[in-house]
Amino acid sequence: LERHTASGAALLASIPVHGFLPSLLRTAARKPAAAFRVYARLSPYELVRTPQLMRHFFFSPDIPRAQIHAYHARLQQESMRMSFDVSLLNLPRPQDIINVPPVLVLAAGNDTLFTVDEQRTTARAYNAKLVVIDNMAHDVMLENNWQDAAVALLDWLGTLES
């Protein structure tokens, strides 16, 4: 949005406008061994290297174990550079957007990575509508109740047409 025009933008459980650092600090407090491995090996994959860790960070407890294992089998390495960029080096600058389009910020009520308050801050930064879906974790598109997120997105898209 800082470089290109758009008719609208939807941010689903996105990295907050102030970056990933607060989430990293929370992660280090909650899962210190995993956080230590991330920096010792310079590999963000360490946060999700087991299906149990992946469930903790991305999914609700009611996702079936077989589904968690199927999703985990598809994970791959993430860029450590990206982690640094979204933590400190390359934060969004909503104040630099000349023509801010309508923006939706969709937050997951049980997101362990990004809090509802952080998503609220992002919504304020973009003068956006905030929709919070309770009983949903970070990976909104793969949660059991993914339809709730889809309906919220479709409802918002419908407001753009009028």
N, C-alpha and C positions, 0 to 999 in steps of 0.2 A: 504493500500500500504506500510505502514511502517512495517507491520508484515507478509504480504503474497505477493506472486508474482501474477501478473495478465498480461494478454495479452494487456490490455488497460483499461482505466477508463474514464467514461463520467460523468462530474459534471454538473447537470442541475440546474441553479439558486441556487447553493449550498452556504452554509455558507462560507464566505470568509476565506482565509487562516489565516488572523489575528483575526478571531473570530467574535462573535455576538455582542460584546459590542458597536461598533459604531452604529450599527442598533438599539440597545436598546436606546442609547442616542437620536438618531433621532426620534424614536418612542415616547419617553418621551416629546420631544419638540413639536411634531405634535399632539399627543393624550395624554395629561398629565393625564386626569382622568383615562383612560384605563391603562396607565402605573402605576399609583398609585395603582389601584386595583390589578394589577399583584403582586406587592410586599406586599401589605397589606394582601392579601389572599394567597400569595405564590402559585399563580395559573396562568400559562401562558395562560390558556383558556380565561382569562379576556380580552385578546387582540382581541379575536374573538367571544365574547359571544353573539353578535347580528349579524344578517346577514349583516347589514350595515358595521360593523367593519371588518367582514371577507372579504367583497368585497373590502374595502379600502386596506387591507394588501395583499390580494392574487389575486384579479381579476381586469380585465379591466372593465370600466363602461358599456360597451355594452353587457355584459353577461345578459341574461334575468333574471328578478326577480325570476321567478319560479325555474330556475336552481340554483340560489344563495341559495334559501330556501331549495332546495333538498340537496345541498352540505352541507349547515349548519346543517341540521338535522343529518348528519353522523359524525360530528365532535365529538371528545371526549377529555378528559383531557390529557394534556401533562405533562411530568416530569419537575418539577422545577429544579431538580438536573441536568437534561440535559441542561437547560438554563445556569446554572452556569458553567457547564463543557465547553460548546461551547463559553462562554464569556471570561473565564479566566483560568480555571483549566486544560483543556485537549485540547489544540490547536494542530492542525496538525503540523507535522515537516517534510516538504518535503525534507529538507536537509538531513534527516536520511534515505531516501529511497535509497537503494543500486543500484537497477536496475530500474530506472524510466521507466515505460511503456509509450506508446503514451497516451496522455491525451487530452480530449476535455473539454473545459469549455464553456458551453452554457449559455449565459446571456439573460435575458429578458429586452428589452429596457425601459419598463415602470415599472420595479420592484420597489416597494416602500420599500422593506426590504433590498435588496442588490443592490447597485449601479453598473452600468457598470464599473466604475473605480475600484470598489472593485473586481469585477470579472476579470478585466484586471490584477490586482495585483496577484490574484490567478493563472491566466494563466501563468504569468511570473514565479511564484514560482515553477510551475511544468514543465516549458518550454513547455507549452501546446498551442494548437490551440484555439483561442477564436472566437466564433461565437456569434454575437449579433442579436437577432431577435427583430426588432422594432415592435411597436404596440402589445406588449405582456407583460402581468404582471407576477407576481411571479409563479403562479401555472400553469406552461407551459403545463402540460399534460391535463388540464381541460379548457384551454382557447378556445375561438371559433376558433382560427387559430392554434390549436395544431398540425395540419399537418405540419406547417412550422418547428416546432421543431423536429417532427419525420423525416422529409426529411433531415434536417441538421444532425441529428444523423445517419441516414442510409448512407448519403454521407460520413461521417467521418468513419463509420464502413467499408465502401467499400475501403477506403484507407489502412486499416489494412490488407486486404486480398492480396494486391499487393506486 
